[in-house]
């Protein structure tokens, strides 16, 4: 019994010691869990604050630039890359009603299909409506004679606008960010630009808004990482085949070795220039009122401007004229009339005291056959209307140059051809016996170079019967033997 008791006491002490040790160890573990819990709470607070700060910055930017009203319905272009993925998530978190659009240009094989599937899954996860647009981009580019990049742009923006109208959305949201604007400034600077080209990407351009212009690419990618949101990477963005990608992957990294904050410096400068351009544009509007009369530039008034060349650049560069051509236009102000300048879409013709701007005419290659049956009415290549009528002999003849009256019997064909006049064209003007060059007639009548360029004539066989709006032919004039008059009227 003693032995049992002794061993019992020993066991009691052992058990007591074990529990005492365990309590101590549990106390230590509990303290460690408390510390970990505190650390997790701190980390959660940090991430939540960072998330909230990032969203607040974008929300403030939207409000400051009046981009959207709270809860507005928007169309958002979503490619699946970091920028557009962030845009989609941000818009949903800020409470906007989003209709997502994914454009599959089918230019990158399996990558294009991968991107489409990613966006489909993301929209399903977020509960966002998705519309997918598929294009044969290469065929479109060939048909329209434009680059792949321009074709893709034309296709997607056409559908963005269509979908916005169908959905009754208030805007089209595009995921351009601060770095895109910086790259645009540098791209324009390298190519040559005016003040407007140095203002970067605007937050609003018609129906298009850009809520992410206040944040950089790195900040967007960091935020996506913090919230655990994946995205896809377009392999072409990592290549350096295109000028913009060379700026992004080569030029800007080199500039950052000179100024690590160069992106922010360029962005801030562009914002200042946007404000300066508002003042500058107001001065341009006043200059336009002073110098322009419709499509005619007054050379004397142009010379009175403080900076005529700057005015010409802002006026003519949107019409496709480059800097060298604009300099040539300015250099010709004191030259002889008749000088012509051409862009892809417009022409400028120097007159005595004016420059006349007009769209490039397609009349040069246009021939129109018009029936001489009374009652015929057609629209001419220059937009005017031509009407055919008849009158009995003895009807007074109009002296209005827009009306030509002929002896119907002298017109041997049942149709007349309308075309642009050619150098070397001759005819016998009304009241004359000998022939005269059409070019000389236009000079004598003081036809301006712009109108001269597009002057139409009516021909029958090899004969010009009318220089439209100026003079008809003497060979087909009304005489005392005329039984029926045939009348062509311009309107």
Phi, psi and omega in degrees: 000319181298318181298317180298314180299316182299314180294326178296317178296320179297317178297321180298317178294322179295314179297316179299318178296320181298313181293324177298316179296317181298317179300321180294316180294318177298324178297318178296313180300318180298321178296320180295317179297323178297319179296314180298317180300319178296318180295317178297322179297319179295315181296317179299318179296320180297311182295319179296321179293318179296317178299312181296319180296319179295314179294322179297320181299317181289320178299317179296321180294318178299316181291317183297328182258009178053046183282318185214154170267154182305133177075011183295154175270131184225155170260130181237127175281124184232111179270335184107350175288176184302314186295309183286330175296314177299317180303314181298313181296317181298314181298321179291321180291332179274002172090016178273151178270110190253133169247107185277146176231125176247128180256117177258107184273355178052049181250347187233028175057235184297329179299319180299317179291323176300316180298317180298317180294321179299312181295321178301314180294320181296315181294323177297318180296321183273352183071036183253137175295138181230137173235126181255130179246124181253138184226148166263080190295319182296318178296318179299317180297318180295316182298325185258000178063039181234170180287162177301317182298316180292322178299314180298320179296312181300316183295312185291320182288330175297317179286324176303313181293320178299313183293322178300318179293317181296324183273351184065032181280158183270342182196165172252119182265126179241145190269030175295139180238186185301320182295325176299319180294319178298315180296323179295318177301312181294321179298314179294321180297319180294320182281339185100126186203171172261194182300320182301322182290346180262005181270357177074196180275134182272148177298329181230133174217091185067239180274356185264130177235155184228088185290345186262010182294348181271358181231156182267169177299317181297320179294322178296313182294324177295317180296318178298321178296318182295325181267001177072030181262114178284168176205171180257158180243126177280118184299333181290339177290340180267353179272167183237032182281335184253152185302316181297320179291331175293321176296317184291316189261346182237306186292309183298318176301324178292319179295328180291340175288337177272316178220105182303337182256027187297326179300313180293323180297315180293318180299316180295319178298318179298321178296319177297320181290330175299317179292319179295325182293331176299316178293315180300318181293326176297319177294323178296320179299320178293321178294321178300317179297329182280322191259325187266137170231095188067245179253019182247130177262123176281118182294316177302318179290324177300318182294337182280347181291151177299325180219081183301321182294322177297319178297314180299321180298313182292329181282319191263333182298324176294345180266008174096004178275134180271176185299319181296318178295319181295322175297322178294322177300313180296322181293341184268004187300332180254012181271178180290152177296157174106348179296137185237137178236136185235135165249187180293335186237342187224162174230151175237130179239128180279124174253192182299305183237014185218157161251131178251126181257134177208155175299150177300125184281141174259009183294329185309319184256014184252124173241132181236129177263127185239129176290140179267016176291124179307137183102345178294137176218127183224159173264128182279165180302334180269006175098346179283162179258139176242127181241138179254132177214175179222162180209152180287163177303145179091350177293130180305139182267130180285142176262006177293125182295345178274001178236126178243129183243130184234160169281114185303327182289337181277348179268102190282343180252161179268000179224163175228147180256131176257127178211171174284144180292153180242151173302133181096350177299137177229152170201171180259102183295152179305132179092356180242156177261327181266165180278164182214143175294136176301321179301321179290322177299317180296323178292315180298325181274004178055043176288130183296154181305322181294315179290323179302319182301325187252013183299133179259151174230154175253128183236152174226111188065233179264002184262136170273121181262344182200130165268104195307127176079003183234298184205139175265173184275143178286334184293336185244025185288161175285137178227183180293342180268357182294130178264323182222135176266139172248127190241129173250126184237129176267140176217000000 
